[in-house]
Amino acid sequence: MNVYTLSQWLLFFFLYSFFGWIWESCYVSLRKHRWVNRGFMHGPMLPLYGSGAVSVLIITLPVRDNLPLVFIMGMIGATLLEFFTGMVMESLFHVRYWDYSHLKFNVKGYICPVASLCWGVFSIMMVKVVHIPIEEVILKIPMAIADGLAFVLTVVAAVDFTQSFNEAMDMKKMLAQLDETKVQIRKLQERIREASEEMSEKLRTAAGGVPEKLRSAAATAGEMPGRLRTAAGDRSEKLRTAAGDVPEKLRLELAELKENAAKELQKILSRSDETHAGAMKQLRRNPTAASSRFKDVLEELKKYTEKDK
């Protein structure tokens, strides 16, 4: 096994990050029927693939001539990396940038047997096929050039990652804001429903009690029973009408509140400031993202990005 320098390891990382970006972008673009610049970062690189490749190389190069061990060790190493990376990212951003929840035997949506087997196959392909010519090219680069190239790429990647991290945090804030709007709408709906039911019940009770009271008064007074019966009927009808009108008014009030909330939601979605724009770019690069905490509002944002593409 060759002993690589730090600069050479970094060059391997950036190259495999680039190859991972090509693979993911082409795959997702085919599924979405449009070009998708896939990944957490702006530039053409997916650090998860670069980190996975470097991890697999470190683990498997000592046994690179033993294919079963390359498969097993590469599969385990990459799967663990994928699990912990997914867990940390969701903890930070409340969003899963990949989600295997729809596949059988997945673990919290971060990993699944199918993906792990693919990592094992990729490990064999990388160690036995892909890495051999790449290794030859990297080892031929003069050390001074390799150091300079690694330094420049590291600085560019650091700037890109910082910007992308801030965008992901902006998207988290936007999702929280939209979710709070949804919560307030649901609370208003519940309050109006309860008030409507309570008012309707009171009016129905009152409408039923008035005729009986009027009849009792007529019997006691012994006079003008016809007029009292007419008055009782009129009063009862007015109360029944009122009982029907109040829920209708409340429903109209609810509709108005929902309309106002929808306008507020559209206002949030239509913002053009830098924070909002960055958050939406982050989502466009990750159309398969999922969130257990902000599931509904994230789906709404996805629909908006589809309309706005």
Solvent accessible surface area in square Angstrom, and as a share of the most:
residue,aa,sasa,rsa
1,M,139,0.62
2,N,63,0.32
3,V,135,0.78
4,Y,15,0.06
5,T,53,0.31
6,L,137,0.68
7,S,15,0.10
8,Q,9,0.04
9,W,58,0.20
10,L,54,0.27
11,L,6,0.03
12,F,0,0.00
13,F,41,0.17
14,F,23,0.10
15,L,56,0.28
16,Y,12,0.05
17,S,0,0.00
18,F,77,0.32
19,F,78,0.32
20,G,4,0.03
21,W,38,0.13
22,I,68,0.35
23,W,131,0.46
24,E,31,0.14
25,S,0,0.00
26,C,62,0.37
27,Y,105,0.40
28,V,4,0.02
29,S,13,0.09
30,L,137,0.68
31,R,138,0.50
32,K,65,0.28
33,H,166,0.74
34,R,52,0.19
35,W,147,0.52
36,V,2,0.01
37,N,49,0.25
38,R,19,0.07
39,G,0,0.00
40,F,19,0.08
41,M,3,0.01
42,H,54,0.24
43,G,20,0.19
44,P,70,0.44
45,M,21,0.09
46,L,17,0.08
47,P,36,0.23
48,L,33,0.17
49,Y,38,0.15
50,G,0,0.00
51,S,38,0.25
52,G,1,0.01
53,A,8,0.06
54,V,27,0.15
55,S,31,0.20
56,V,4,0.02
57,L,0,0.00
58,I,102,0.52
59,I,56,0.28
60,T,0,0.00
61,L,4,0.02
62,P,92,0.58
63,V,40,0.23
64,R,46,0.17
65,D,126,0.65
66,N,62,0.32
67,L,80,0.40
68,P,88,0.56
69,L,69,0.34
70,V,0,0.00
71,F,49,0.20
72,I,81,0.41
73,M,63,0.28
74,G,0,0.00
75,M,41,0.18
76,I,90,0.45
77,G,11,0.11
78,A,2,0.01
79,T,18,0.10
80,L,94,0.47
81,L,49,0.24
82,E,5,0.02
83,F,35,0.15
84,F,103,0.43
85,T,35,0.20
86,G,6,0.06
87,M,71,0.32
88,V,81,0.46
89,M,31,0.14
90,E,23,0.10
91,S,80,0.52
92,L,78,0.39
93,F,5,0.02
94,H,41,0.19
95,V,0,0.00
96,R,39,0.14
97,Y,9,0.03
98,W,36,0.13
99,D,38,0.20
100,Y,43,0.16
101,S,57,0.37
102,H,145,0.65
103,L,59,0.29
104,K,162,0.69
105,F,165,0.69
106,N,45,0.23
107,V,69,0.40
108,K,135,0.57
109,G,0,0.00
110,Y,15,0.06
111,I,27,0.14
112,C,4,0.02
113,P,57,0.36
114,V,87,0.50
115,A,12,0.09
116,S,14,0.09
117,L,95,0.47
118,C,57,0.34
119,W,29,0.10
120,G,0,0.00
121,V,75,0.43
122,F,76,0.31
123,S,1,0.01
124,I,46,0.23
125,M,95,0.43
126,M,19,0.08
127,V,1,0.00
128,K,74,0.31
129,V,97,0.56
130,V,50,0.29
131,H,0,0.00
132,I,74,0.37
133,P,70,0.44
134,I,19,0.10
135,E,16,0.07
136,E,93,0.42
137,V,92,0.53
138,I,6,0.03
139,L,72,0.36
140,K,163,0.69
141,I,38,0.19
142,P,79,0.50
143,M,91,0.41
144,A,82,0.63
145,I,104,0.53
146,A,0,0.00
147,D,63,0.32
148,G,36,0.34
149,L,79,0.39
150,A,2,0.02
151,F,142,0.59
152,V,82,0.47
153,L,61,0.30
154,T,55,0.32
155,V,68,0.39
156,V,90,0.52
157,A,15,0.12
158,A,55,0.43
159,V,97,0.56
160,D,19,0.10
161,F,98,0.41
162,T,78,0.45
163,Q,92,0.41
164,S,0,0.00
165,F,64,0.27
166,N,80,0.41
167,E,12,0.05
168,A,0,0.00
169,M,54,0.24
170,D,29,0.15
171,M,2,0.01
172,K,50,0.21
173,K,134,0.57
174,M,7,0.03
175,L,0,0.00
176,A,46,0.35
177,Q,82,0.36
178,L,1,0.01
179,D,39,0.20
180,E,91,0.41
181,T,28,0.16
182,K,50,0.21
183,V,40,0.23
184,Q,78,0.34
185,I,35,0.18
186,R,120,0.44
187,K,101,0.43
188,L,51,0.25
189,Q,56,0.25
190,E,75,0.34
191,R,135,0.49
192,I,18,0.09
193,R,115,0.42
194,E,87,0.39
195,A,47,0.36
196,S,17,0.11
197,E,96,0.43
198,E,100,0.45
199,M,83,0.37
200,S,9,0.06
201,E,95,0.42
202,K,120,0.51
203,L,28,0.14
204,R,137,0.50
205,T,91,0.53
206,A,43,0.33
207,A,3,0.02
208,G,51,0.49
209,G,27,0.26
210,V,30,0.17
211,P,19,0.12
212,E,96,0.43
213,K,149,0.63
214,L,42,0.21
215,R,121,0.44
216,S,58,0.38
217,A,50,0.39
218,A,10,0.08
219,A,86,0.67
220,T,123,0.72
221,A,63,0.49
222,G,63,0.61
223,E,99,0.45
224,M,101,0.45
225,P,63,0.40
226,G,34,0.33
227,R,176,0.64
228,L,43,0.22
229,R,146,0.53
230,T,84,0.49
231,A,46,0.35
232,A,4,0.03
233,G,39,0.37
234,D,75,0.39
235,R,120,0.44
236,S,3,0.02
237,E,98,0.44
238,K,133,0.56
239,L,20,0.10
240,R,136,0.50
241,T,71,0.41
242,A,36,0.28
243,A,10,0.08
244,G,44,0.43
245,D,63,0.33
246,V,35,0.20
247,P,16,0.10
248,E,74,0.33
249,K,134,0.57
250,L,31,0.15
251,R,133,0.48
252,L,110,0.55
253,E,86,0.38
254,L,38,0.19
255,A,55,0.42
256,E,105,0.47
257,L,53,0.26
258,K,94,0.40
259,E,94,0.42
260,N,76,0.39
261,A,14,0.11
262,A,57,0.44
263,K,122,0.52
264,E,72,0.32
265,L,28,0.14
266,Q,93,0.41
267,K,129,0.54
268,I,5,0.03
269,L,12,0.06
270,S,60,0.39
271,R,82,0.30
272,S,106,0.68
273,D,61,0.32
274,E,159,0.71
275,T,61,0.35
276,H,9,0.04
277,A,38,0.29
278,G,7,0.07
279,A,0,0.00
280,M,4,0.02
281,K,101,0.43
282,Q,0,0.00
283,L,1,0.01
284,R,66,0.24
285,R,13,0.05
286,N,1,0.00
287,P,11,0.07
288,T,41,0.24
289,A,0,0.00
290,A,25,0.19
291,S,7,0.04
292,S,90,0.58
293,R,152,0.56
294,F,7,0.03
295,K,132,0.56
296,D,90,0.47
297,V,2,0.01
298,L,1,0.01
299,E,76,0.34
300,E,46,0.21
301,L,1,0.00
302,K,36,0.15
303,K,127,0.54
304,Y,43,0.17
305,T,7,0.04
306,E,65,0.29
307,K,172,0.73
308,D,78,0.40
309,K,145,0.61
